[in-house]
């Protein structure tokens, strides 16, 4: 069975790069009728941030990616928080020590710092490994008595990497990766506080949770040979590996960061974090649109199609469609995708969104859906609704350049005819057909008719369908605004 895991660290809000990793894991599971697991990797307690775990769960749920197993959803392979799995890691680290694949290291931090400085002086990069491990204070260099004494104090446990070997691992996206073991450190597997490092915990957890495919960001690619060595130390078969391309900043080099968002004026988190940092939800992105755009960052289905909802993606997603190169983040493209989804969404659903419903409080509830339908084609995010709906409360200041040009065409005749038709109409807005018939008979340009009506009701020459605007404003307001415009021209 396909079993994949999204394994974030609860060190703050979930970045959209992490959300995309979750998405590709989710799609791989659903495509293969498998299991999508959320596992919280909280072994680094010094970096733990309160509220992060709830945020991660909420972000996944908002996007429709409900974990099949996880801290909240349960499952048969828990606990799904690494801080609750210490006894499991202890059992497995003891096994490696007994088999000679790992060893205790008692070196003080200042001793290691000195060794690093000495290496830098000779132009070398310090690594604790096969070439120098016998020069340090560890269970390989101490006799049994001294080792037992040292075990009463602080220590770490390191993987014993055999020199002169090659490590080969296959990545589904990047092909075969081979590294000489002489280039690798004896990585720390267990820290002095008794918590495992990421390298050790993720291998043990992936094995015990029967993960079939590990899908994560390419920043973990350099660690892949080390993880293969840990699998080998236990004589375990490795899962499939997929290392996803980075999401790059809009300009320049490097991956997308929070600072890029602050500089360019867009969020990099799906939801609000604390009070200061807003997310895509708070600026009016629909979750389906954000999911769609994230899928396009480093993947395509081989066609020209760019619009896929989550159900579509579950059907068409394949590993073959993932690219190796980094994907540059384009906020305007994200807004365009969101615009497409807003335009397709039912008026009744949009009207319930807080960003929309708060702006509709001053209007009769029976008109809410009509107002949304009138304006949604003009929205790129739902936060745009406030600006677009403002003319209903009060028209913009008249565009005087447009007014000056219109005055040359004697619009007062048209405006008085509009007043007459609105007065005669029972509901005040079914005037389109008689107005155009009259203009045709009087040989008055339809352009002059439309400009006169639009400037009267909105104040400028852009905006939604003007006859629909009449219906929403109602008879009394329409009459008032046309009269005001006549007085303005006079």
Buried (B, 14 or more C-beta within 10 A) or exposed (E): EBBBBBBBBBEBBBBBBBBBBBBBBBBBBBBBEBBBBBBBBBBBEEEBEEEBBEBBBBBBEBBBBBBBBBBBBEBEBBBBBBBEBBEBBEEBBEEBBEEEBBBBBBBEEEEBEEBBEEBEEEEEEBBBBBEEBEEBBBBBBBEEEEBEEBEEEEBBBBBBBEEEBEBEBBBBBBEEBEBEBBEBBBBBBBBBEEBBBBBBBBBBBBBEBEBBBBBBBBEBBEBBBBBBBBBBBBEEEBBBBBBBBBBBBBEEEEBBBBEBBEEBEBBBBBBBBEEEBBBBBBBBBBBBBBBBBBBBBBBBBEEEEBBBBBEBBBEBBEBEEBEEEBBBBBBEBBBBBBBBBBEEBEBEEBBEBEBBBEBBEEBEEEBBBBBBBBBBEBBBBBBBBEEBBEBBEEBEEBBEEBBEEBEEBEBEBBBEBBBBBBEEBEEBBBBBEBBBEBBEEEEBEEEBBBBBBBBBBBBBBEBBEBBBBBBBBBBEBBBEBBBEBBEEBE
